[in-house]
């Protein structure tokens, strides 16, 4: 009997020791979290005559028929955006105001299309739908999808219907004249690329900046002022912040002039802090 009691006590002590060991075993270490900042590139575009669109675009437009719909079509190496307004809403037509290409992951990219419905003074014929076709310029990366954001025109006024020139969008490049802002709110310099250098996509930009708002925008524009690519950089408000980034853009058909700029918001306007001319290839 005594031997049995001693055996039970030993088993109890051994079990307690193992139990304590398991309880004290540390859990797996927490893995560091990786935050990926999506790359955003401004994309140029133009409105085209639906009659001159590829046959695939015409086939999709015919399928939309008399509906209020928007979609996109890949035809060859180009992407076309279609906006169809039914006969009941023929007093309005769609106008694209901005297109951005967003790349949250290297293997995935999509287009963010901002558009609005505007009134047209010269309406389409009775019972006829209104079709708007927009061709997107050559993209740095293929896209997997398109998102549409719409705003209806505000205010009682009307907007004349534009039928001559293709529509493009972009922020105008600053003029060569001195800044008219009463006070300078920031400073910046561009170390790379060097002035006049030939660049290809993506172009590497190295510089330093500071601004009272705590951020600046590094952007690439063509000689007409069209924004081809843009990124926002956090900088010091009083001390300079060194930065290195890259800007992707759709290569032009032939080399053309462009500019790498650092700009920041100053009141209700953009303030140009630094600008370097380059040759886009």
VEXZA-378588 format. One record per residue (C-alpha): residue in three letters; chain; x negated, y, z negated. Coordinates in nm, 2 decimals, always signed. Each point is the difference from the previous one (the first is absolute). Layout:
% VEXZA-378588
@rest->ala | kette->A | X->X | Y->Y | Z->Z
...
END
This chain:
% VEXZA-378588
@rest->unk | kette->A | X->+0.00 | Y->+0.00 | Z->+0.00
@rest->unk | kette->A | X->-0.28 | Y->+0.24 | Z->-0.09
@rest->unk | kette->A | X->-0.18 | Y->-0.08 | Z->+0.32
@rest->unk | kette->A | X->+0.32 | Y->+0.08 | Z->+0.21
@rest->unk | kette->A | X->+0.03 | Y->+0.33 | Z->-0.18
@rest->unk | kette->A | X->-0.36 | Y->+0.10 | Z->+0.07
@rest->unk | kette->A | X->+0.04 | Y->-0.10 | Z->+0.37
@rest->unk | kette->A | X->+0.31 | Y->+0.23 | Z->+0.04
@rest->unk | kette->A | X->-0.18 | Y->+0.29 | Z->-0.17
@rest->unk | kette->A | X->-0.29 | Y->-0.04 | Z->+0.25
@rest->unk | kette->A | X->+0.23 | Y->-0.01 | Z->+0.30
@rest->unk | kette->A | X->+0.17 | Y->+0.31 | Z->-0.13
@rest->unk | kette->A | X->-0.33 | Y->+0.19 | Z->-0.04
@rest->unk | kette->A | X->-0.12 | Y->-0.10 | Z->+0.35
@rest->unk | kette->A | X->+0.33 | Y->+0.10 | Z->+0.16
@rest->unk | kette->A | X->-0.01 | Y->+0.34 | Z->-0.17
@rest->unk | kette->A | X->-0.35 | Y->+0.06 | Z->+0.12
@rest->unk | kette->A | X->+0.09 | Y->-0.07 | Z->+0.36
@rest->unk | kette->A | X->+0.31 | Y->+0.21 | Z->-0.03
@rest->unk | kette->A | X->-0.19 | Y->+0.29 | Z->-0.12
@rest->unk | kette->A | X->-0.25 | Y->-0.04 | Z->+0.28
@rest->unk | kette->A | X->+0.28 | Y->+0.01 | Z->+0.26
@rest->unk | kette->A | X->+0.16 | Y->+0.30 | Z->-0.16
@rest->unk | kette->A | X->-0.33 | Y->+0.19 | Z->+0.01
@rest->unk | kette->A | X->-0.07 | Y->-0.07 | Z->+0.36
@rest->unk | kette->A | X->+0.00 | Y->+0.33 | Z->+0.19
@rest->unk | kette->A | X->+0.23 | Y->+0.05 | Z->+0.30
@rest->unk | kette->A | X->-0.12 | Y->+0.06 | Z->+0.35
@rest->unk | kette->A | X->-0.16 | Y->+0.34 | Z->+0.06
@rest->unk | kette->A | X->+0.22 | Y->+0.25 | Z->+0.18
@rest->unk | kette->A | X->-0.10 | Y->+0.05 | Z->+0.36
@rest->unk | kette->A | X->-0.07 | Y->+0.36 | Z->+0.11
@rest->unk | kette->A | X->+0.28 | Y->+0.15 | Z->+0.21
@rest->unk | kette->A | X->-0.09 | Y->+0.12 | Z->+0.34
@rest->unk | kette->A | X->+0.20 | Y->+0.29 | Z->+0.13
@rest->unk | kette->A | X->+0.00 | Y->+0.04 | Z->+0.38
@rest->unk | kette->A | X->+0.07 | Y->+0.36 | Z->+0.13
@rest->unk | kette->A | X->+0.18 | Y->-0.02 | Z->+0.34
@rest->unk | kette->A | X->-0.17 | Y->+0.17 | Z->+0.28
@rest->unk | kette->A | X->+0.22 | Y->+0.26 | Z->+0.18
@rest->unk | kette->A | X->-0.07 | Y->+0.12 | Z->+0.35
@rest->unk | kette->A | X->+0.20 | Y->+0.27 | Z->+0.18
@rest->unk | kette->A | X->+0.11 | Y->-0.13 | Z->+0.35
@rest->unk | kette->A | X->+0.07 | Y->+0.22 | Z->+0.30
@rest->unk | kette->A | X->+0.30 | Y->-0.07 | Z->+0.23
@rest->unk | kette->A | X->+0.20 | Y->+0.14 | Z->+0.29
@rest->unk | kette->A | X->+0.36 | Y->+0.00 | Z->+0.11
@rest->unk | kette->A | X->+0.05 | Y->-0.15 | Z->+0.35
@rest->unk | kette->A | X->+0.27 | Y->-0.03 | Z->+0.25
@rest->unk | kette->A | X->+0.19 | Y->-0.32 | Z->-0.06
@rest->unk | kette->A | X->+0.02 | Y->-0.05 | Z->+0.38
@rest->unk | kette->A | X->-0.38 | Y->-0.03 | Z->+0.01
@rest->unk | kette->A | X->-0.03 | Y->-0.24 | Z->-0.29
@rest->unk | kette->A | X->-0.11 | Y->-0.37 | Z->+0.06
@rest->unk | kette->A | X->+0.26 | Y->-0.25 | Z->+0.09
@rest->unk | kette->A | X->-0.01 | Y->-0.16 | Z->-0.34
@rest->unk | kette->A | X->+0.09 | Y->+0.33 | Z->-0.16
@rest->unk | kette->A | X->+0.29 | Y->+0.05 | Z->+0.24
@rest->unk | kette->A | X->+0.13 | Y->-0.35 | Z->-0.07
@rest->unk | kette->A | X->+0.01 | Y->+0.07 | Z->-0.38
@rest->unk | kette->A | X->+0.16 | Y->+0.34 | Z->+0.06
@rest->unk | kette->A | X->+0.27 | Y->-0.17 | Z->+0.21
@rest->unk | kette->A | X->+0.06 | Y->-0.25 | Z->-0.29
@rest->unk | kette->A | X->+0.05 | Y->+0.29 | Z->-0.24
@rest->unk | kette->A | X->+0.28 | Y->+0.13 | Z->+0.22
@rest->unk | kette->A | X->+0.24 | Y->+0.24 | Z->-0.18
@rest->unk | kette->A | X->-0.14 | Y->-0.03 | Z->-0.35
@rest->unk | kette->A | X->-0.18 | Y->+0.21 | Z->-0.26
@rest->unk | kette->A | X->-0.32 | Y->-0.20 | Z->-0.02
@rest->unk | kette->A | X->-0.38 | Y->+0.03 | Z->-0.02
@rest->unk | kette->A | X->-0.26 | Y->-0.26 | Z->+0.08
@rest->unk | kette->A | X->-0.35 | Y->-0.05 | Z->+0.14
@rest->unk | kette->A | X->-0.13 | Y->-0.20 | Z->+0.30
@rest->unk | kette->A | X->-0.35 | Y->-0.11 | Z->+0.08
@rest->unk | kette->A | X->-0.06 | Y->+0.02 | Z->+0.37
@rest->unk | kette->A | X->-0.35 | Y->-0.09 | Z->+0.11
@rest->unk | kette->A | X->-0.25 | Y->+0.18 | Z->-0.23
@rest->unk | kette->A | X->+0.25 | Y->+0.28 | Z->-0.08
@rest->unk | kette->A | X->+0.27 | Y->+0.04 | Z->-0.26
@rest->unk | kette->A | X->+0.33 | Y->+0.17 | Z->+0.08
@rest->unk | kette->A | X->+0.26 | Y->+0.13 | Z->-0.25
@rest->unk | kette->A | X->+0.36 | Y->+0.01 | Z->+0.11
@rest->unk | kette->A | X->+0.27 | Y->+0.22 | Z->-0.16
@rest->unk | kette->A | X->+0.35 | Y->-0.04 | Z->+0.14
@rest->unk | kette->A | X->+0.29 | Y->+0.22 | Z->-0.09
@rest->unk | kette->A | X->+0.35 | Y->-0.12 | Z->+0.07
@rest->unk | kette->A | X->+0.25 | Y->+0.20 | Z->+0.21
@rest->unk | kette->A | X->+0.18 | Y->+0.10 | Z->-0.32
@rest->unk | kette->A | X->-0.31 | Y->+0.18 | Z->-0.12
@rest->unk | kette->A | X->-0.13 | Y->+0.13 | Z->+0.33
@rest->unk | kette->A | X->-0.03 | Y->+0.35 | Z->-0.14
@rest->unk | kette->A | X->-0.31 | Y->-0.12 | Z->-0.18
@rest->unk | kette->A | X->-0.33 | Y->-0.15 | Z->+0.11
@rest->unk | kette->A | X->-0.29 | Y->-0.15 | Z->-0.19
@rest->unk | kette->A | X->-0.33 | Y->+0.19 | Z->-0.02
@rest->unk | kette->A | X->-0.32 | Y->-0.16 | Z->-0.14
@rest->unk | kette->A | X->-0.19 | Y->+0.23 | Z->-0.23
@rest->unk | kette->A | X->-0.29 | Y->-0.21 | Z->-0.13
@rest->unk | kette->A | X->-0.14 | Y->-0.35 | Z->+0.04
@rest->unk | kette->A | X->-0.26 | Y->-0.15 | Z->-0.24
@rest->unk | kette->A | X->-0.17 | Y->-0.34 | Z->+0.02
@rest->unk | kette->A | X->-0.03 | Y->-0.16 | Z->-0.35
@rest->unk | kette->A | X->-0.24 | Y->-0.29 | Z->-0.07
@rest->unk | kette->A | X->+0.05 | Y->-0.14 | Z->-0.35
@rest->unk | kette->A | X->-0.21 | Y->-0.31 | Z->+0.10
@rest->unk | kette->A | X->-0.26 | Y->-0.05 | Z->+0.27
@rest->unk | kette->A | X->+0.22 | Y->-0.26 | Z->+0.17
@rest->unk | kette->A | X->+0.32 | Y->+0.19 | Z->-0.03
@rest->unk | kette->A | X->+0.10 | Y->+0.34 | Z->+0.14
@rest->unk | kette->A | X->+0.33 | Y->+0.18 | Z->+0.06
@rest->unk | kette->A | X->+0.14 | Y->+0.33 | Z->+0.14
@rest->unk | kette->A | X->+0.18 | Y->+0.25 | Z->-0.22
@rest->unk | kette->A | X->+0.22 | Y->+0.20 | Z->+0.24
@rest->unk | kette->A | X->+0.17 | Y->+0.32 | Z->-0.12
@rest->unk | kette->A | X->+0.28 | Y->+0.14 | Z->+0.22
@rest->unk | kette->A | X->+0.30 | Y->+0.23 | Z->-0.02
@rest->unk | kette->A | X->+0.33 | Y->+0.04 | Z->+0.18
@rest->unk | kette->A | X->+0.03 | Y->+0.35 | Z->+0.15
@rest->unk | kette->A | X->+0.29 | Y->+0.16 | Z->+0.18
@rest->unk | kette->A | X->-0.03 | Y->+0.06 | Z->+0.37
@rest->unk | kette->A | X->+0.16 | Y->+0.30 | Z->+0.17
@rest->unk | kette->A | X->+0.03 | Y->-0.19 | Z->+0.34
@rest->unk | kette->A | X->+0.19 | Y->-0.31 | Z->-0.08
@rest->unk | kette->A | X->-0.02 | Y->-0.33 | Z->+0.20
@rest->unk | kette->A | X->+0.29 | Y->-0.08 | Z->+0.23
@rest->unk | kette->A | X->+0.32 | Y->-0.11 | Z->-0.16
@rest->unk | kette->A | X->+0.00 | Y->-0.35 | Z->-0.13
@rest->unk | kette->A | X->-0.37 | Y->-0.04 | Z->+0.07
@rest->unk | kette->A | X->-0.25 | Y->-0.10 | Z->-0.27
@rest->unk | kette->A | X->-0.32 | Y->+0.20 | Z->-0.07
@rest->unk | kette->A | X->-0.33 | Y->-0.20 | Z->+0.03
@rest->unk | kette->A | X->-0.34 | Y->+0.13 | Z->-0.12
@rest->unk | kette->A | X->-0.31 | Y->-0.20 | Z->+0.08
@rest->unk | kette->A | X->-0.34 | Y->+0.08 | Z->-0.17
@rest->unk | kette->A | X->-0.33 | Y->-0.16 | Z->+0.10
@rest->unk | kette->A | X->-0.26 | Y->-0.04 | Z->-0.27
@rest->unk | kette->A | X->-0.36 | Y->+0.07 | Z->+0.08
@rest->unk | kette->A | X->-0.26 | Y->-0.27 | Z->-0.01
@rest->unk | kette->A | X->-0.04 | Y->-0.14 | Z->-0.35
@rest->unk | kette->A | X->-0.31 | Y->-0.09 | Z->-0.19
@rest->unk | kette->A | X->+0.16 | Y->-0.32 | Z->-0.13
@rest->unk | kette->A | X->+0.29 | Y->-0.21 | Z->+0.13
@rest->unk | kette->A | X->+0.32 | Y->+0.04 | Z->-0.21
@rest->unk | kette->A | X->+0.23 | Y->-0.26 | Z->-0.15
@rest->unk | kette->A | X->+0.30 | Y->+0.22 | Z->-0.05
@rest->unk | kette->A | X->+0.16 | Y->+0.35 | Z->+0.01
@rest->unk | kette->A | X->+0.20 | Y->+0.19 | Z->-0.27
@rest->unk | kette->A | X->+0.23 | Y->+0.29 | Z->+0.09
@rest->unk | kette->A | X->+0.09 | Y->+0.29 | Z->-0.22
@rest->unk | kette->A | X->+0.27 | Y->+0.24 | Z->+0.12
@rest->unk | kette->A | X->+0.11 | Y->+0.35 | Z->-0.10
@rest->unk | kette->A | X->+0.30 | Y->+0.19 | Z->+0.15
@rest->unk | kette->A | X->-0.07 | Y->+0.35 | Z->+0.11
@rest->unk | kette->A | X->+0.10 | Y->+0.25 | Z->-0.27
@rest->unk | kette->A | X->+0.17 | Y->+0.33 | Z->+0.04
@rest->unk | kette->A | X->+0.27 | Y->+0.13 | Z->+0.24
@rest->unk | kette->A | X->-0.23 | Y->+0.09 | Z->+0.29
@rest->unk | kette->A | X->-0.06 | Y->-0.21 | Z->+0.31
@rest->unk | kette->A | X->-0.32 | Y->-0.11 | Z->+0.16
@rest->unk | kette->A | X->-0.04 | Y->+0.03 | Z->+0.38
@rest->unk | kette->A | X->-0.06 | Y->-0.33 | Z->+0.18
@rest->unk | kette->A | X->-0.36 | Y->-0.03 | Z->+0.12
@rest->unk | kette->A | X->-0.03 | Y->-0.18 | Z->+0.33
@rest->unk | kette->A | X->-0.33 | Y->+0.12 | Z->+0.16
@rest->unk | kette->A | X->-0.30 | Y->-0.08 | Z->-0.21
@rest->unk | kette->A | X->-0.07 | Y->-0.32 | Z->-0.20
@rest->unk | kette->A | X->+0.03 | Y->+0.05 | Z->-0.37
@rest->unk | kette->A | X->-0.30 | Y->-0.03 | Z->-0.22
@rest->unk | kette->A | X->-0.06 | Y->+0.07 | Z->-0.36
@rest->unk | kette->A | X->-0.30 | Y->+0.09 | Z->-0.22
@rest->unk | kette->A | X->-0.13 | Y->+0.27 | Z->-0.22
@rest->unk | kette->A | X->-0.17 | Y->+0.29 | Z->+0.18
@rest->unk | kette->A | X->-0.37 | Y->+0.03 | Z->-0.03
@rest->unk | kette->A | X->-0.12 | Y->+0.32 | Z->-0.18
@rest->unk | kette->A | X->-0.11 | Y->+0.28 | Z->+0.22
@rest->unk | kette->A | X->-0.36 | Y->+0.11 | Z->+0.02
@rest->unk | kette->A | X->+0.08 | Y->+0.33 | Z->-0.18
@rest->unk | kette->A | X->-0.09 | Y->+0.05 | Z->-0.37
@rest->unk | kette->A | X->+0.25 | Y->-0.12 | Z->-0.26
@rest->unk | kette->A | X->+0.27 | Y->+0.25 | Z->-0.09
@rest->unk | kette->A | X->+0.06 | Y->-0.14 | Z->-0.34
@rest->unk | kette->A | X->-0.07 | Y->+0.26 | Z->-0.27
@rest->unk | kette->A | X->-0.21 | Y->-0.24 | Z->-0.20
@rest->unk | kette->A | X->-0.20 | Y->-0.31 | Z->+0.05
@rest->unk | kette->A | X->+0.13 | Y->-0.29 | Z->-0.21
@rest->unk | kette->A | X->-0.25 | Y->-0.26 | Z->+0.10
@rest->unk | kette->A | X->-0.32 | Y->-0.09 | Z->+0.18
@rest->unk | kette->A | X->-0.12 | Y->-0.30 | Z->+0.21
@rest->unk | kette->A | X->-0.27 | Y->-0.12 | Z->+0.23
@rest->unk | kette->A | X->-0.03 | Y->-0.28 | Z->+0.25
@rest->unk | kette->A | X->-0.33 | Y->-0.19 | Z->+0.01
@rest->unk | kette->A | X->+0.10 | Y->-0.27 | Z->+0.25
@rest->unk | kette->A | X->+0.08 | Y->+0.00 | Z->+0.29
@rest->unk | kette->A | X->-0.24 | Y->+0.26 | Z->+0.13
@rest->unk | kette->A | X->+0.13 | Y->+0.28 | Z->+0.22
@rest->unk | kette->A | X->+0.04 | Y->-0.10 | Z->+0.36
@rest->unk | kette->A | X->-0.05 | Y->-0.38 | Z->-0.06
@rest->unk | kette->A | X->+0.19 | Y->-0.26 | Z->+0.20
@rest->unk | kette->A | X->+0.22 | Y->-0.21 | Z->-0.23
@rest->unk | kette->A | X->+0.22 | Y->-0.31 | Z->+0.04
@rest->unk | kette->A | X->+0.28 | Y->-0.14 | Z->-0.22
@rest->unk | kette->A | X->-0.03 | Y->-0.02 | Z->-0.29
@rest->unk | kette->A | X->-0.21 | Y->+0.31 | Z->-0.05
@rest->unk | kette->A | X->-0.20 | Y->+0.02 | Z->-0.33
@rest->unk | kette->A | X->+0.04 | Y->+0.32 | Z->-0.19
@rest->unk | kette->A | X->-0.24 | Y->+0.10 | Z->-0.28
@rest->unk | kette->A | X->+0.03 | Y->+0.33 | Z->-0.19
@rest->unk | kette->A | X->+0.07 | Y->+0.18 | Z->-0.32
@rest->unk | kette->A | X->+0.28 | Y->+0.22 | Z->-0.12
@rest->unk | kette->A | X->+0.18 | Y->+0.17 | Z->-0.28
@rest->unk | kette->A | X->+0.34 | Y->+0.18 | Z->-0.01
@rest->unk | kette->A | X->+0.23 | Y->+0.15 | Z->-0.26
@rest->unk | kette->A | X->+0.28 | Y->-0.25 | Z->+0.09
@rest->unk | kette->A | X->-0.22 | Y->-0.30 | Z->-0.08
@rest->unk | kette->A | X->+0.02 | Y->-0.15 | Z->+0.35
@rest->unk | kette->A | X->-0.09 | Y->+0.07 | Z->+0.37
@rest->unk | kette->A | X->+0.09 | Y->-0.17 | Z->+0.33
@rest->unk | kette->A | X->-0.27 | Y->-0.13 | Z->+0.23
@rest->unk | kette->A | X->+0.14 | Y->-0.02 | Z->+0.35
@rest->unk | kette->A | X->-0.09 | Y->-0.04 | Z->+0.37
@rest->unk | kette->A | X->+0.16 | Y->+0.22 | Z->+0.26
@rest->unk | kette->A | X->-0.04 | Y->+0.03 | Z->+0.38
@rest->unk | kette->A | X->-0.07 | Y->+0.32 | Z->+0.17
@rest->unk | kette->A | X->+0.37 | Y->+0.09 | Z->+0.02
@rest->unk | kette->A | X->+0.04 | Y->-0.03 | Z->-0.37
@rest->unk | kette->A | X->+0.18 | Y->-0.34 | Z->+0.00
@rest->unk | kette->A | X->-0.07 | Y->-0.19 | Z->-0.32
@rest->unk | kette->A | X->-0.13 | Y->-0.34 | Z->+0.09
@rest->unk | kette->A | X->-0.08 | Y->-0.13 | Z->-0.34
@rest->unk | kette->A | X->+0.01 | Y->+0.14 | Z->-0.36
@rest->unk | kette->A | X->-0.08 | Y->-0.11 | Z->-0.36
@rest->unk | kette->A | X->+0.05 | Y->+0.17 | Z->-0.33
@rest->unk | kette->A | X->-0.31 | Y->+0.01 | Z->-0.23
@rest->unk | kette->A | X->+0.01 | Y->+0.08 | Z->-0.38
@rest->unk | kette->A | X->-0.27 | Y->+0.25 | Z->-0.09
@rest->unk | kette->A | X->-0.10 | Y->+0.21 | Z->-0.29
@rest->unk | kette->A | X->+0.17 | Y->+0.33 | Z->-0.07
@rest->unk | kette->A | X->-0.32 | Y->+0.18 | Z->-0.10
@rest->unk | kette->A | X->-0.28 | Y->-0.24 | Z->+0.06
@rest->unk | kette->A | X->-0.09 | Y->-0.16 | Z->+0.34
@rest->unk | kette->A | X->+0.10 | Y->-0.36 | Z->+0.08
@rest->unk | kette->A | X->-0.20 | Y->-0.20 | Z->+0.25
@rest->unk | kette->A | X->+0.20 | Y->-0.23 | Z->+0.22
@rest->unk | kette->A | X->-0.03 | Y->-0.25 | Z->+0.29
@rest->unk | kette->A | X->+0.30 | Y->-0.12 | Z->+0.21
@rest->unk | kette->A | X->+0.09 | Y->-0.11 | Z->+0.35
@rest->unk | kette->A | X->+0.26 | Y->+0.12 | Z->+0.24
@rest->unk | kette->A | X->+0.15 | Y->-0.24 | Z->+0.26
@rest->unk | kette->A | X->+0.16 | Y->+0.13 | Z->+0.32
@rest->unk | kette->A | X->+0.12 | Y->-0.12 | Z->+0.34
@rest->unk | kette->A | X->-0.30 | Y->+0.04 | Z->+0.24
@rest->unk | kette->A | X->+0.07 | Y->+0.24 | Z->+0.29
@rest->unk | kette->A | X->-0.01 | Y->-0.11 | Z->+0.36
@rest->unk | kette->A | X->-0.31 | Y->+0.22 | Z->+0.05
@rest->unk | kette->A | X->-0.23 | Y->+0.19 | Z->-0.24
@rest->unk | kette->A | X->+0.15 | Y->+0.32 | Z->-0.13
@rest->unk | kette->A | X->-0.07 | Y->+0.27 | Z->-0.25
@rest->unk | kette->A | X->+0.12 | Y->-0.02 | Z->-0.36
@rest->unk | kette->A | X->-0.07 | Y->+0.12 | Z->-0.35
@rest->unk | kette->A | X->-0.05 | Y->-0.15 | Z->-0.34
@rest->unk | kette->A | X->+0.15 | Y->+0.23 | Z->-0.26
@rest->unk | kette->A | X->+0.05 | Y->+0.03 | Z->-0.37
@rest->unk | kette->A | X->+0.31 | Y->+0.20 | Z->-0.09
@rest->unk | kette->A | X->+0.20 | Y->+0.07 | Z->-0.32
@rest->unk | kette->A | X->+0.33 | Y->+0.16 | Z->-0.08
@rest->unk | kette->A | X->-0.02 | Y->+0.37 | Z->-0.09
@rest->unk | kette->A | X->+0.35 | Y->+0.14 | Z->-0.08
@rest->unk | kette->A | X->+0.22 | Y->-0.06 | Z->+0.30
@rest->unk | kette->A | X->-0.28 | Y->-0.07 | Z->+0.25
@rest->unk | kette->A | X->-0.30 | Y->-0.23 | Z->+0.06
@rest->unk | kette->A | X->-0.34 | Y->+0.14 | Z->-0.09
@rest->unk | kette->A | X->-0.29 | Y->-0.12 | Z->+0.22
@rest->unk | kette->A | X->-0.30 | Y->-0.08 | Z->-0.23
@rest->unk | kette->A | X->-0.24 | Y->-0.16 | Z->+0.26
@rest->unk | kette->A | X->+0.01 | Y->-0.09 | Z->+0.37
@rest->unk | kette->A | X->-0.24 | Y->-0.19 | Z->+0.23
@rest->unk | kette->A | X->+0.04 | Y->-0.05 | Z->+0.38
@rest->unk | kette->A | X->-0.04 | Y->-0.35 | Z->+0.13
@rest->unk | kette->A | X->+0.05 | Y->-0.19 | Z->+0.33
@rest->unk | kette->A | X->+0.27 | Y->-0.27 | Z->-0.03
@rest->unk | kette->A | X->-0.06 | Y->-0.32 | Z->+0.19
END
